């Protein structure tokens, strides 16, 4: 599975779980548009730096998902049933919960972190 598809699935899954308002959805789209354009420019200037930045973002995502998982496991957030799209995409058991989704997404983010730092390292060697 490619990284862009994974990120799209993360977004769609958590939108389904969180059910943001129309305004919050608009903010998500705006933030994605701003990030996309800034990242595009950064990549044109320095692909190595762009991959390193994404690697750091992914590192922070792993930390954030670990903290979120701890909050769910502590009962501070309801461990709702996983959406069907998440069960199908990550091949989770039919009775999967939010905690299972968080574990799957965190594993994706860790893989993205490693790939992007690897690309940055490779570009540094050239």
Secondary structure as UniProt FT lines:
FT   HELIX           3..18
FT   HELIX           22..45
FT   HELIX           47..73
FT   TURN            74..75
FT   HELIX           84..90
FT   TURN            94..95
FT   HELIX           98..125
//
